[in-house]
């Protein structure tokens, strides 16, 4: 789910420079909707239901941005993207923000001319195998066939891991997660590798998830988060601070259930600034004072969004782990609202 290899960096950079020349905020307001790039379908993160309505953890961030900017969390056009098409879609201006599970790397930030605006999920690459294979470690996969999404850093990490452990594999290239599932279940590949969160979501969708195991090795750092084009800092600020508003709200105890009461004023100045009852933070963003309140009210705070879509009480069953608040031993941390 990571790095494009088919599109040259200079091409991406040129597209991004042209698309960023116009102010994205003005475009979104004039259009009346946010064009948000998401994955083609990963249950729990971003997937359409039978009626074509999108839901999931990444979808929630898109809706929060739309609520902050347009006052309507439903004013979103979801644009499905693959590992190969996502960067072209963003660079060309087809989408305003990419909220697809995408890893923040040096070359994507610097060479491809994108701005990553924070991390909404700390992840790492793992391996899933059928329990019947009798494998308990990725180091036992010498000679295995591996389903791998093309145009991703997953490909590069896989090659590094097998080379470092002096073992061999045969890649089975696939474009999307949806393509990988039947191939893996039919035995066309022994192993499926992607981000551990993606493996959990994929396994949960199987008819017999207990017949498959995720191996213990995590072979990479995958900080996933939203990104926009270089050159439009005002728009980047809006996306960055909308994500931070969801994170800060959880830390500060602001929820979708109590936000109306808290918006009446509290004895915590940070909460008051966040919700617009003190200061002029919204004005600094080119928005009104209630921008963050609308974002939080529409999807809940970060913890609510996590637990509803991918948490331990969902079929995905992910624990907070590194994605817990910094006050609870995790890495989640918002800069101050002041």
N, C-alpha and C positions, 0 to 999 in steps of 0.2 A: 504493500500500500504506500509505496514511497516514491522513489526518484525516477523521473522520466529519463529515458535514454534515446528516444527517437527524435526529439526536437532539439536543435542546437541551441546553446545558451544565448548566442547573439540574437537568434530569431526571437526567443522568448523575451529577451531584454528590450528589443526593438518594439515588439508588440506592447509590452508593459509601459514603455515610455510614452507611446502614442495614446494608449487608453487612459493613462493617468493624467493627461494634459487637461482633461475636463474634470471639474470637481464632482466626485462620486456622490456626495451628499445631495447636491443639486439635482443630479440625474435621478437618484432614488426618489426624491420628493416629487419631481416632475412626472415620473412614471407611476408613482403611487404604489409601488411594490418593490420589495427587495429581491434581487436575483441571487439566490444562495446555492453554491455548488456543494453537493453532497455525494456520498457513495452511491453506486447503482442499487444497493440493497444489502444492509447488514442489520439484522434484527437487533433491537436494543439501541443501536446507534443512529441509523437512518434507514427507514424502509417504508414503502407505501402499503396501506392495507388494501382489502379487496375493492374498496371504493376509490382508491387512488389518493387517500389522505395520508400524508407523511407524518411519521412520529419517530421519536428516539432521542437519545442524549445529544447528538450533534444537531438534530432538527430543533431541539429546544433553544440552542444558542441562536440559530437563525431567527426563530420567533421572538426571542428577547430583543434582538437588534431591531427587528421590524416594529416591535412595540415601543422601543425607545425613540426611534426616528419618526415613525409614521402614526403612532398611537393605535396600531392594530397588529396584533400578533399573527393574524391570519393573512396579512398582506405580504405573502412570500411566494415567489415562484421557485420551486425546487428543481434544480438542474442536475440530473444524475451524471456523474463523471467516473471514469476509470483511472487506473494508475497512469495510463498514457495520455488521456485527454484532459485531465484536471488542470494542468499548468497552462495549456493553450487556452482553455476556457477563461481562466483568470486573466492571463496576459492580454487577450484580445478584447476584454471588456464584456464578454458574454455573461459573466457573473460578476457581482460586486464584491463578494467575499467567498473564500473557499473554507467551508466548515467540515469538509470531509476528513476522516482520520488520516492526517498527513504529518509526517515527522519533520520537525525543525532541524535542519542541517545547515552547515556553513555555506555550501555551494548554492542551495536553494535561496538562502537569505541574500547572499552577496552576488553570486554569478548570475542567477536567474532573475534577480531584481525584484524579489518579493519581501514584504515585511511580515514576519511572524509576530503575533501580538500577545503572546502568552501561551501557557500550556493549560489545556482543559482536561487532559488525561495523560498521566505518566505511565508508559507502557514498555514492553520489551518483547522481542521476537521469541516465539516458542515453537514446539513441534507437537503434532497430534498424530497418533497411530491407532490402528485397531488393537483392542486388547488381545485378540487372538494372535497377533504377531509375536507376543511374548517378549517385548522389548521394554526395558525399564530406564534406559538412558539413551540420549541422542548419540552418544559415542559408540553405540552398538548398531548404528545405521549404515555401516559400510556396505556399499553396493545397492542401497535402496533407491527406488524411484520416488521423486519428490514433486508434488504439485506446487508450483510456484507462480505467483502473479508477475507477469513481465512488466518492465518499466518501473521497477521498485527498488528501494534499497534492501528489501528483503532478499532479492537475488544476490546482491553484493555481500550481505551478511552471511548468507548460506555458503557461498563460495569460500569466504574467509574461514568460517567455522570448520568446514570439511578439510580445507587445506591445512589449517593449524593442527588438526587431529590426525592428519595423514590417512584419511579415509576418502572413499570415492562415492559419488552418487550420480544418478541419471535424472536430469530435470524433465518435468512434464509441464511445458508452459501453458498458462491459462490467463485469461484477460480479467475475469471477475470472480468474486466469491461464489456467485450463483453457478458459474461454470465449474468451479472446483468441486462443489459438493457431490454431484453425481459421479464425477470421475473418481473421486476418492472412495465413495461408497461402493462403486462397481469394481474396485481393485485396480483401476488403471494406474494408480500410484500408491505406494506403501505409506507415504507420509504426506501430511499437509502442513506447511509452515507459513505463518504470518504472525502479526502481533498477538500476544496472548489473549487480549480482550476479544479479538476477532475469532480466535479458536474457541473461546468460551461461547460466543454468540452462535458460531457455526454448529458446535456440538449440541447446544441446547435445541437446535432446530431439527436434529435427527430423530427418527422414530424410536431408536433405541440408544440414547446417548450413553448409557452405562456400558455399552460395548466398545467405547473409545476412551483413550486416556491421553491427557496432555502430559508430556514428559517434563521432568523437573528443570531442565536447563533453560535459562533465559540468556540468550546469546548477544543481546544488544541493548542499548538505550534508545527508546523511541518516545521522545516528548512530542505528543500530538497536540495540535492547536490550530486556531484560525489564522488565515493569512490574506493579505491584500497586496495590491501592486505598490511598488516604490513610487514616490512622487506625489502622493496625495495624503500628506500627514494628518490633515484634519479628519479625513474619513478613518484613517488608522486609529486615531485617538478615540473615536466613537466606538469602534469595534473592541479595542483594547479595554476601555473602561466599562463597557457593558459586561464583558466577561468578568472583570474585576468586581463589578457591582454584585454579581451573583455569588462570587466567592466571599466577598466581604459580608454580604448579608447573612450567610451561614455563620460566619465567625461571630457576628454581632447579635445573633439570635433573631434576625428579621426573617419572617416566613410569609408565604402567601396567605396564611390564615390570620396573622396578627398585623399585617402591614398597614391596614387602614387605621387601626388604633394607633400604631406607632407614628404614622404620618401626621397625627394631631400634635406631635411634639413629645420628646422624651428628655430625660436629664443627661443623655449621652450626646455630646456635640457631634461625634462622628456619625451616629445614626441620623441625626438631624440634617447634617450636610449631605449624606447619602440620599436621603428622601426629599431633599429640597426645601425643608422648613427653615434652614439657615444657609446663608452664603449664596454664591452665584455660580456654582459648579456647572449647572446646565447651560447657563449663558456662555461660559467659557468654551463649551463644546459646540455652540451654535444651536442648542436645543433648549427646550423649556425646563422649568425646575423639576418637573415630575418625570423626567425621562427614565431615571433608574427605578423609581417606584413602579412605573408601568412594566419595565422589563422583569422585575422580580415578581410582581403580581401575576404576570401572564404565564410564567413557567415555574415559579418557585425559586428558592435559592439553590446554590450549587448542590447542596446535600439532598434537597427534595428532588431535583432533576436526576441526580445519580441514582437514588434509591428507587424512584418510580420506573426507571428505564433499564438499569443494568445491575442494581444492587442485589444483596444476598437473598432477598425475598422474591426475586424475579427468576424466570427460567435461566437467565444468563448467569446469575449467582456470583457476581464479582464482589469481593470484599473491598473496603476502601483502600487498605494498604498505603502505598505511597501517595494516593489521592485523598488521604485524610488531611484535615486542617493541620497547619504547623503546630497548633496548640495540642494536637492529639497524636503527635509523632509522625505526621506526614509531611509532604512537600508543598502542600497548597498554601498559598500566601499572597494576599493582595497588598499592594502599596497603600498608604493612607489616603483617605478621602479628605483632603484639606487644602 
